[in-house]
Amino acid sequence: MAPSPRTSSRQDATTLPSMSSTFWAFMILASLLIAYCSQLAAGTCEIVTLDRDSSQPRRTIARQTARCACRKGQIAGTTRARPACVDARIIRTKQWCDMSPCLEGEGCDLLINRSGWTCTQPGGRIKTTTGS
């Protein structure tokens, strides 16, 4: 009696579906692109969320969250009214105006309790920024 070969006639018996190597190459490249695009370059920031509340007359409250990839010795801060990586010493000593947080032409002043700063425009409009 000859041994019978162990083959299955079932269609779903294969362990992996046969896919072309082009498909797998595409999947690998797509996953690498997604991983690369979610990384920030060193020393850069991006705004993640921005909420504005204008429910009070003559007053707008804006809250923003930024994601930063700062270099050693730097921390997330504000430069020219945009999120940026700044020297950590500025944050530690609360010398907020040293990071140039206001737009060009605006004057920067520390709040009395050093919890933030004000940017005064030439026309007299004042923007106050405090940390959370």
C-alpha positions as a Markdown table, in Angstrom:
| # | Residue | x | y | z |
|---|---|---|---|---|
| 1 | Met | 0.0 | 0.0 | 0.0 |
| 2 | Ala | 1.5 | 3.3 | -1.1 |
| 3 | Pro | 1.4 | 6.3 | 1.3 |
| 4 | Ser | -1.1 | 9.0 | 0.2 |
| 5 | Pro | 0.1 | 12.5 | -0.1 |
| 6 | Arg | -1.4 | 14.9 | 2.4 |
| 7 | Thr | -3.0 | 17.6 | 0.2 |
| 8 | Ser | -6.2 | 19.4 | 0.8 |
| 9 | Ser | -8.8 | 20.2 | -1.8 |
| 10 | Arg | -10.2 | 23.0 | 0.3 |
| 11 | Gln | -10.0 | 26.5 | -1.2 |
| 12 | Asp | -9.5 | 28.3 | 2.1 |
| 13 | Ala | -6.7 | 26.0 | 3.3 |
| 14 | Thr | -3.9 | 28.3 | 2.3 |
| 15 | Thr | -2.3 | 30.2 | 5.2 |
| 16 | Leu | -1.6 | 33.5 | 3.5 |
| 17 | Pro | -3.3 | 35.0 | 0.5 |
| 18 | Ser | -1.0 | 35.3 | -2.4 |
| 19 | Met | -0.3 | 39.0 | -2.9 |
| 20 | Ser | 2.2 | 40.5 | -5.3 |
| 21 | Ser | 5.5 | 41.9 | -4.1 |
| 22 | Thr | 4.4 | 45.3 | -5.5 |
| 23 | Phe | 1.5 | 45.3 | -3.0 |
| 24 | Trp | 3.8 | 44.6 | -0.1 |
| 25 | Ala | 6.3 | 47.2 | -1.3 |
| 26 | Phe | 3.5 | 49.8 | -1.5 |
| 27 | Met | 2.3 | 48.9 | 2.0 |
| 28 | Ile | 5.8 | 49.3 | 3.5 |
| 29 | Leu | 6.4 | 52.6 | 1.7 |
| 30 | Ala | 3.0 | 54.0 | 2.8 |
| 31 | Ser | 3.6 | 53.1 | 6.5 |
| 32 | Leu | 7.1 | 54.7 | 6.4 |
| 33 | Leu | 5.6 | 57.8 | 4.8 |
| 34 | Ile | 3.0 | 58.0 | 7.6 |
| 35 | Ala | 5.6 | 57.6 | 10.3 |
| 36 | Tyr | 7.9 | 60.2 | 8.7 |
| 37 | Cys | 5.2 | 62.8 | 8.2 |
| 38 | Ser | 4.1 | 62.7 | 11.9 |
| 39 | Gln | 7.6 | 63.6 | 13.1 |
| 40 | Leu | 8.5 | 67.3 | 13.5 |
| 41 | Ala | 12.0 | 68.5 | 12.6 |
| 42 | Ala | 14.2 | 69.4 | 15.5 |
| 43 | Gly | 13.7 | 73.0 | 16.7 |
| 44 | Thr | 10.2 | 73.4 | 15.1 |
| 45 | Cys | 6.6 | 73.7 | 16.4 |
| 46 | Glu | 3.1 | 73.3 | 15.0 |
| 47 | Ile | -0.2 | 74.5 | 16.2 |
| 48 | Val | -2.4 | 71.5 | 17.1 |
| 49 | Thr | -5.6 | 73.2 | 18.3 |
| 50 | Leu | -6.8 | 76.8 | 18.3 |
| 51 | Asp | -10.0 | 77.9 | 20.0 |
| 52 | Arg | -11.4 | 81.4 | 20.0 |
| 53 | Asp | -14.1 | 82.8 | 22.3 |
| 54 | Ser | -15.7 | 86.1 | 21.3 |
| 55 | Ser | -18.7 | 85.9 | 23.6 |
| 56 | Gln | -17.7 | 88.9 | 25.6 |
| 57 | Pro | -17.9 | 92.4 | 24.0 |
| 58 | Arg | -14.6 | 93.9 | 23.0 |
| 59 | Arg | -12.7 | 90.9 | 24.2 |
| 60 | Thr | -11.5 | 87.7 | 22.5 |
| 61 | Ile | -10.1 | 84.8 | 24.4 |
| 62 | Ala | -7.9 | 82.5 | 22.3 |
| 63 | Arg | -6.4 | 79.3 | 23.5 |
| 64 | Gln | -4.0 | 77.3 | 21.5 |
| 65 | Thr | -2.1 | 74.1 | 21.9 |
| 66 | Ala | 1.2 | 73.6 | 20.1 |
| 67 | Arg | 3.4 | 70.5 | 19.6 |
| 68 | Cys | 7.2 | 71.2 | 19.5 |
| 69 | Ala | 10.3 | 69.2 | 18.9 |
| 70 | Cys | 12.9 | 71.3 | 20.7 |
| 71 | Arg | 16.6 | 70.8 | 20.9 |
| 72 | Lys | 18.5 | 70.2 | 24.2 |
| 73 | Gly | 18.4 | 73.4 | 26.3 |
| 74 | Gln | 15.2 | 74.6 | 24.6 |
| 75 | Ile | 11.6 | 74.6 | 25.6 |
| 76 | Ala | 8.3 | 75.5 | 23.9 |
| 77 | Gly | 7.6 | 79.2 | 23.9 |
| 78 | Thr | 6.4 | 82.0 | 21.7 |
| 79 | Thr | 8.4 | 84.1 | 19.1 |
| 80 | Arg | 6.7 | 86.8 | 17.0 |
| 81 | Ala | 3.2 | 85.6 | 18.1 |
| 82 | Arg | 3.9 | 82.0 | 16.9 |
| 83 | Pro | 4.9 | 78.9 | 18.9 |
| 84 | Ala | 8.7 | 78.3 | 18.8 |
| 85 | Cys | 11.5 | 76.6 | 20.7 |
| 86 | Val | 13.2 | 79.1 | 23.0 |
| 87 | Asp | 16.0 | 79.0 | 25.5 |
| 88 | Ala | 14.8 | 77.2 | 28.7 |
| 89 | Arg | 16.4 | 80.0 | 30.8 |
| 90 | Ile | 13.7 | 82.4 | 29.6 |
| 91 | Ile | 11.0 | 80.2 | 30.9 |
| 92 | Arg | 12.8 | 79.3 | 34.2 |
| 93 | Thr | 13.3 | 83.0 | 35.0 |
| 94 | Lys | 10.0 | 84.2 | 33.6 |
| 95 | Gln | 11.7 | 86.9 | 31.5 |
| 96 | Trp | 9.0 | 86.4 | 28.9 |
| 97 | Cys | 9.9 | 89.4 | 26.8 |
| 98 | Asp | 13.4 | 88.0 | 26.1 |
| 99 | Met | 11.8 | 85.5 | 23.7 |
| 100 | Ser | 10.4 | 88.3 | 21.5 |
| 101 | Pro | 6.8 | 87.1 | 21.8 |
| 102 | Cys | 5.2 | 90.2 | 20.2 |
| 103 | Leu | 4.9 | 91.1 | 16.5 |
| 104 | Glu | 7.3 | 93.6 | 15.1 |
| 105 | Gly | 6.3 | 97.2 | 16.1 |
| 106 | Glu | 4.6 | 96.0 | 19.3 |
| 107 | Gly | 5.9 | 96.7 | 22.7 |
| 108 | Cys | 6.4 | 93.9 | 25.3 |
| 109 | Asp | 5.8 | 94.3 | 29.0 |
| 110 | Leu | 5.8 | 91.7 | 31.8 |
| 111 | Leu | 2.7 | 91.4 | 33.9 |
| 112 | Ile | 3.3 | 92.4 | 37.5 |
| 113 | Asn | 3.2 | 88.9 | 38.9 |
| 114 | Arg | 5.3 | 87.6 | 35.9 |
| 115 | Ser | 2.5 | 85.1 | 34.9 |
| 116 | Gly | 2.7 | 86.4 | 31.3 |
| 117 | Trp | 3.2 | 89.5 | 29.1 |
| 118 | Thr | 1.3 | 92.1 | 27.2 |
| 119 | Cys | 1.9 | 93.2 | 23.6 |
| 120 | Thr | 0.9 | 96.8 | 23.0 |
| 121 | Gln | 0.2 | 97.9 | 19.4 |
| 122 | Pro | 1.0 | 101.5 | 18.3 |
| 123 | Gly | -2.7 | 102.3 | 18.2 |
| 124 | Gly | -3.0 | 101.4 | 21.9 |
| 125 | Arg | -4.6 | 98.0 | 21.6 |
| 126 | Ile | -3.3 | 95.6 | 24.2 |
| 127 | Lys | -3.0 | 91.8 | 23.9 |
| 128 | Thr | -2.4 | 89.9 | 27.1 |
| 129 | Thr | -0.9 | 86.4 | 27.2 |
| 130 | Thr | -0.7 | 84.2 | 30.3 |
| 131 | Gly | 0.6 | 80.6 | 30.7 |
| 132 | Ser | -1.6 | 77.8 | 31.7 |
